[in-house]
Structures are given as C-alpha cells and as structure tokens.
Amino acid sequence: MVVNFGRVSTAMVTPFDRKGNIDFNKTTQLINYLIEHGTDSLVIAGTTGESPTLTKEEKLALFRHAVKIADGRIPVIAGTGSNNTKESIDLSKKAEAIGVDAIMLVAPYYSKPSQEGMFLHFKEVANAVTLPVMLYNVPGRSAVTISPDTIIRLSEVPNIMSVKEASGDLGAMTKIIASTADDFLVYCGDDGLTLPALSIGADGIVSVASHIIGKEMQQMTEAHLSGDTSRAAKLHQELLPLMEGLFATPSPGPVKTALQLKGLDVGSVRLPLIPLTEDERKSLSKLLS
C-alpha cells in the first residue's frame, strides 16, 4: 500500500480542445512532458484539473488515460473527493478498479460539516478502498478547514497516509508533522511556501508551478536537503515571482497560458473560469522571460 509520491507532485491541468472537450492527445503530450521535467507523481482531476467542471465519466476517462500513459513510471493520484460521501466512495472504487496508485480527497466543500462530520466522511471513503489516501485541506476553496487534530486523528486510519496542506498555516503544518507517525507524508499545497514547508519537515509539494519550473523546484528541494541552504534560498527568491504570477488570476488560467507560451498548448479553461486578458498574458509572458 505504500506509494512514494516523491518530492514534487504536479496537480495536472486538464487539456481541452477548441470545443472544450478533453483532448487526450494533448494529455499524453503533457504527461510525458511533466515526467521529463521534474514531476515525481501526478494528481489528476484535482482543483487545477478543473474538477468542478468535469463529469464523473470524464474523470474516469482521465484516470484511465493517465494510468495508461504513465505506465508505472510515476504514481497517478486520482482526485475522487467531493462533498457527497456516497459519490466519493463510488468514484474512488471505480478509480481503484482502473488502477490508479492513490486517491486524493478534498475537504467537503459548501456543506461546511463539523470536524466530526469530516472525520467520518474521510474514514468512510478510505475504508471503502485499499488505495493510499491523500487528504486535501484547502480552506480558501472549500470554506472549511480540516483542523490539525482531525488530520492527526485521521492519520491513524491505516490507508490514510498523506495530506496536502494548503491552508498556508505553517504552524498547523508543524503540529501535524510533529504529531503524526514518520511514515505519514505532509505535502505543502502552496508553491510559494515550498521551501518554508520543507524547512519545518514537510515531505514535498503538490505543485501547480511545476508545470513550468519542475526541474528548478527539484533543484531547490535538493539544495535544501543537501544542506546548501544559501542556494535553496536563492532559488526560492528567483522562483517566487513566477509562482505568484501563476495565481494572479483564478487558476488554472495562468498556468494553461504559460504552457501555451512555452509551446505546449493545452487549450483554454471551462466556464465559469475565463481566459486571461491580453494585458494579463503580457504580464505573465514577462515573468516567464
């Protein structure tokens, strides 16, 4: 059941064609590109993959395609969480049958459940599969926070082995790291906090920026782990403006545009997200150059 997600996991965008349908040829190109440019594992159909706009059938097709193209080279983590426990269980079971390596479960959004409600939700979904589970705490999008105590409690569920912590709260992250077993993996969910999170003991980053600067993020991580803190800090300083620029407008609009500017066209975004304006494109292009 143990899966090595590596240091840099990419929350992958979902490529679309001009009609807004999933483009599987572009998806193949993107997966191969990411593997060649510093990605250790892939999160499919997460927030960056525009999961709110994907149907269940589209998600399953993406999982199936990603497993086929990755072909065991790196782990595939399927985003199967929602605010509907039964639906999350059903999608998780189907993803397991397809052959994904793990699932990621986002905090139940909109419903605003209690901590006990979230604990039981995650436990129910985890118990329905044998796959490793990564929790996803992202209060800025879900309107609810999985408390450190709840995450610590959930870490005792045998197959809940990781959390993507995107609250931006390094204190909460420190408490989770200090109070869970050594084999419970804590991943930062904010690109700009990658180095600070590593410095307090995080295991890595689930990244958007790695679409563009995956190798550089690996270099920064390696510099930190090898004790070259000055180089790690310098790389952090150089990369931070682009990391922030990729969230200057609602994600994944900027990163899809950045990929296009780099020569890897993955299409636009689906409504209610909208493409970047010409001024926004120019600003992003300056950051890339």
Phi, psi and omega in degrees: 000340182288129179235135178268105181280351180079192181267326182238107177255133182261125171280097195283139173291159174258115180289137177239152173273186186291341178268000179087010176270156177298131178258103186284334174294316176294326178297318176300311180301318183293316180300314179296320178299314182295319178299323181281349186236042166099003180274128180266337178201164184236135168258120183253135178063040170268198180302314181294335176277009179059043183305325180298339182259359182265137173284165177301319181295321178294319178299314180296322177296320177295315179301314182298316182292318181296319178298318180296313185285320178297323172052041177079359181290320176218157179291147175248120180253121184266129175281102184243005182279155175200189176263013179239106187300314181297318179294321178296319178297313181298314181294322180296318178297318180293322178295320178298318180296328178291328178113020175295161184270338181195169175235153175243130183244113180284155175301137181298108187279163173067314182294331181056058179289164175287171177299320179293322177298318178293319178303311182293323177301306182296320180297317179299314181293315181299320182289344182277348181227170174255357183290152168299144182242133170251120173285157180224106180261110184218074185301332179296336180251331187263348180067015176213147180249129170281114185293154175307319180298322178291320177296317179299316178296318179293333181297345179275348172290126192310318184260005170273103191244002186198161171220138167265110187259102184244032177276344185076008184260098181293333176294315177297319179298319179299317180298318179296314181299317184288336190250005176246164180296157182299334182270004172272121189266130179247118180249135174289143178249010180236115184307316184293345179256012183305306183293313175303321180293318177299324184292338178259005173110009177295156184270343181168200185226136165263110201244149167263318184297338181295345170302327189251321186232041182300314181295320180294323178292324174296320179296318178297316180297315181295320178299316178297312184293332180274357178095002179272073187293330179295315179294318179300317180295320180297317179296319177302315181296322181287325186274337187302317180302320179290319178304316180290323180296332180285356175235018180293331172232167186306127179286143013258026179306310181296318183289327175295320177294319179298319177297319178298317180295334178273359177097011178241092186281118178246015178082187184262195178255162176266146172303143017274002173284154181229157179295163177292148172286170180297320178296320179293322176298317180297318178297317179293321179298322178296319179296319180294328183272000000 
